[in-house]
Amino acid sequence: MVGECPQAPQNAPRLPVLVIVVPCYNEEAVLPRTLPLLLDELERLVACGSVSPGSRLLFVDDGSDDSTWRIIDEAAARDERIMGVSLSRNCGFQNALMAGLLEARRCCDICISIDADGQDDERAMEGMVEAYAQGAQVVYGVRSSRASDGVFKRATAQGFYRFMAAMGAKTVYNHADYRLLSHRVLDELASYTEANLYLRGLIPLLGFSSATVSYERRPRLAGKSHYSVPAMATLALDGITSLTVKPIHLIAVAGGILSIASVFFIIWAIVVSCMGHAVPGWASLVCIISLIGGLQLFALGLIGEYVGRIYLEVKHRPRYIVERRVGVPPRAVQEGRPADEGESTGATR
């Protein structure tokens, strides 16, 4: 039951070090509210004996234009449990999240990623940690309902999940980026170096034992959402192109069907002409040509999206550059490789 601490058994194993990863972009309005909530939950998990007293919060500033980094910097100066990483520019939510996960990998046993807007219920972390203790390497936070979403967002989200399932891509229904990952999973995730990131589909591909924890999603605590319709469309396109090539197969099938239909139409036209009748239907002919032309342009555009993403991959540019760190233990920066794949590092304070 949320809010009650289970009794820790005698001779219990070493408590896992938890790092809570929070990507941020222009969140100056909401951070003063979510930061205390997350700290309180971290304190509760430590007090319950669920995680190690060395557990921490890690905020990733994704090149914000407002005072987000100042808030993180000042909080880290006041509380040693708070760490901060600032990227040199806005790299997008998925890259900022990946930066936080790879940073947390250096100093944690488990990490939980959560949005900065306060919509995800931080109390669900207790269930995630319990599922990890029972053997799950990945624990997905799943919304019990989408009542807080508008009609348009709810309909498009459900349509997207169904489409991805039809395309054969592995996704978790009603799951965003609220999840727990073990250190083993983080190690394997670090080997995935693609530039076209879609972590909601990439994590299930890793194939580790998983569990789900349901929670009620709240309205945003403050500020405005940064997910506009174009941003959501781009994220959906990234998910489709990074997880499946089935759309190209469907285009090929559609082209084959149209080709077969065209052969039958030609045979019909020849037979009608041989019988001394004129072949009617300029309007239908124009419709057919327009249909085929539109399908060709759509196919070219779709193939272009895949080719464009291949172009981005083969350049092997860093996905992000870490400009500053605050509160990060020096050993966490120095251990292992100086930089994970897809990362360029910066100064540490």
PyMOL commands that set and color helices and strands:
alter all, ss='L'
color gray80, all
select helices_A, chain A and resi 31-47+68-78+93-105+122-133+151-166+183-189+199-206+229-243+246-274+282-314+330-334
alter helices_A, ss='H'
color red, helices_A
select strands_A, chain A and resi 18-24+56-61+82-87+110-113+138-143+175-182+210-215+320-326+343-344+347-348
alter strands_A, ss='S'
color yellow, strands_A
deselect
rebuild
show_as cartoon
